[in-house]
Amino acid sequence: MVKYHLALPGSLDEKLAEEISGVVRESFLAANVGGTYTQQQSDAFLSLYRPELIRQWIPQTGGVLAFEGQKLIGNGFVMARQEHHEREDGGFLYGLYILPDSQGGGVGSSLLVYLLRVGNTIGLRNFKGKATMFPGVLDFYKKRGFGKGEEVSSRVGDVTIPFLEIHYKSSPWQYALNRILSSTITRCQSKKSSSSPRVASAPE
Ligand SMILES: CC(C)(COP(=O)(O)OP(=O)(O)OC[C@H]1O[C@@H](n2cnc3c(N)ncnc32)[C@H](O)[C@@H]1OP(=O)(O)O)[C@@H](O)C(=O)NCCC(=O)NCCS
């Protein structure tokens, strides 16, 4: 049974950062068997998910982690706009990666729902993200209500990595409902933190 946990800013320890790095690496490399990205682009992309970097950006971001027993099988993150979004209520979704053996069973869809809920909770309703160009990924987002924007790229050193911009706007009802649910998230987190867990449970 898959369980979903909230990873709030500051809640990730070293071990979890390593596990996230491993999930992204394994998922990305398996998806890249067809050679969508060059070796140089893959290396550059994966360098962004080194454990020590994950621990640096995590203070500004929230995440949702999927566990099968004790094993991390997938993760996704959301951060408030910063340089990624011009709008006050803009959020940036990233790092949605599922281990290859766990794909196709609804984990990615659930993580996406939770990430939007976490975003709504902190006042975000216009989301953007950079989807990988692997086969099926854009359709995955489109079927879940996302629109497709321009082709965009990330630069890591002198390497350019192409992505497809995706965007999503929460409906007023969805936004309102998720903000009401935010009290559950807060309660859940503070109750658990007294027994010092690595992460808090996501709301159902
Ligand atoms: C894209 C991804 C996050 C979807 O997560 P998931 O748990 O496999 O998705 P779900 O089981 O909830 O939904 C499956 C849907 O995703 C689509 N999909 C896209 N890539 C897929 C893949 N590699 N394996 C299985 N399904 C995939 C399927 O076609 C399916 O479509 P459907 O809605 O018509 O059934 C996941 O497959 C993944 O990690 N892919 C590789 C890494 C990647 O590129 N991540 C996206 C970063 S922007």
The ligand as a Gaussian input file, in Angstrom:
#p B3LYP/6-31G(d) Opt

LIG

0 1
 C        5.126000      10.808000     -15.761000
 C        5.042000      10.140000     -14.408000
 C        5.373000      11.136000     -13.290000
 C        3.617000       9.624000     -14.215000
 O        3.533000       8.946000     -12.972000
 P        2.793000       7.525000     -12.898000
 O        2.704000       7.106000     -11.491000
 O        3.436000       6.602000     -13.851000
 O        1.374000       7.994000     -13.460000
 P       -0.067000       7.383000     -13.177000
 O        0.027000       5.917000     -12.928000
 O       -0.743000       8.211000     -12.169000
 O       -0.748000       7.666000     -14.573000
 C       -0.300000       6.940000     -15.694000
 C       -0.407000       7.811000     -16.899000
 O        0.869000       8.439000     -17.152000
 C        1.289000       8.134000     -18.475000
 N        2.739000       7.930000     -18.446000
 C        3.656000       8.799000     -18.879000
 N        4.879000       8.293000     -18.782000
 C        4.737000       7.061000     -18.246000
 C        5.648000       6.038000     -17.898000
 N        6.966000       6.160000     -18.091000
 N        5.147000       4.891000     -17.344000
 C        3.815000       4.752000     -17.122000
 N        2.922000       5.693000     -17.446000
 C        3.378000       6.836000     -18.006000
 C        0.553000       6.896000     -18.890000
 O        0.336000       6.934000     -20.286000
 C       -0.758000       6.963000     -18.114000
 O       -1.711000       7.650000     -18.874000
 P       -3.289000       7.453000     -18.637000
 O       -3.711000       8.591000     -17.779000
 O       -3.867000       7.503000     -19.995000
 O       -3.491000       6.109000     -17.969000
 C        6.001000       8.916000     -14.284000
 O        5.677000       8.005000     -15.281000
 C        7.473000       9.242000     -14.356000
 O        8.130000       9.380000     -13.318000
 N        8.046000       9.342000     -15.566000
 C        9.478000       9.484000     -15.781000
 C       10.059000      10.770000     -15.198000
 C        9.444000      12.040000     -15.742000
 O        9.653000      12.428000     -16.855000
 N        8.691000      12.714000     -14.875000
 C        7.997000      13.940000     -15.237000
 C        8.828000      15.111000     -14.894000
 S        8.051000      16.600000     -15.470000

